[in-house]
Amino acid sequence: MRVIAPFMVAGILLFASSSQAQTNDEKGLRRIEAETARLEQQNDTALVKFIADDWVCVNPARGSISKSEFIQNMKHNLDTHENGTNPYTIEKKNVLVRVFGDTAVVTYTKEYRQTPDTAKYFGEDDTDVFTRDGSGWHLRFTKISPVQTQSASNSSANMRHFVTSRVF
């Protein structure tokens, strides 16, 4: 028993430290998601620091978009909206983070609400895939899908005008 006890203690300490690291990773990824929503809201291209050069965003309804196309869209929105800020708010809800070593998957519902009439909104289900290297986490892939449960008052037909002002 005395021979096994040190191994048990070492195993418990290793498990506790890996759980803490994952918790820190999850917190860091949640911060990145909150920051990218804020920067997208403001059409601030500083969010490129979180996006890998080979990032791609796939939207089954509208096709795919690269990092450079996304940045071009943001710059266009910056030029066309008063003060550069989008006429809607962006909020990521129900954020779920799963870390698998140096890869992470983050899922959430992204809600866009018009300003000043916040009763008008639509949402999308997003999945982001991140990888980590020596400089931190980088967004590699995003998949956007429509939210399956929306009321009739927030149908895509009613939101057509609103959607055209979005980055993607």
Secondary structure, 3 states (H helix, E strand, C coil): CCCHHHHHHHHHHHHHHHHHHHHHHHHHHHHHHHHHHHHHHCCCHHHHHHEEEEEEEEECCCEEEEHHHHHHHHHHHHHHCHHHCCCEEEEEEEEEEEEECCEEEEEEEEEEEECCCCCCEEEEEEEEEEEEECCEEEEEEEEEEECCCCCHHHCCCCCHHHHCCCCC
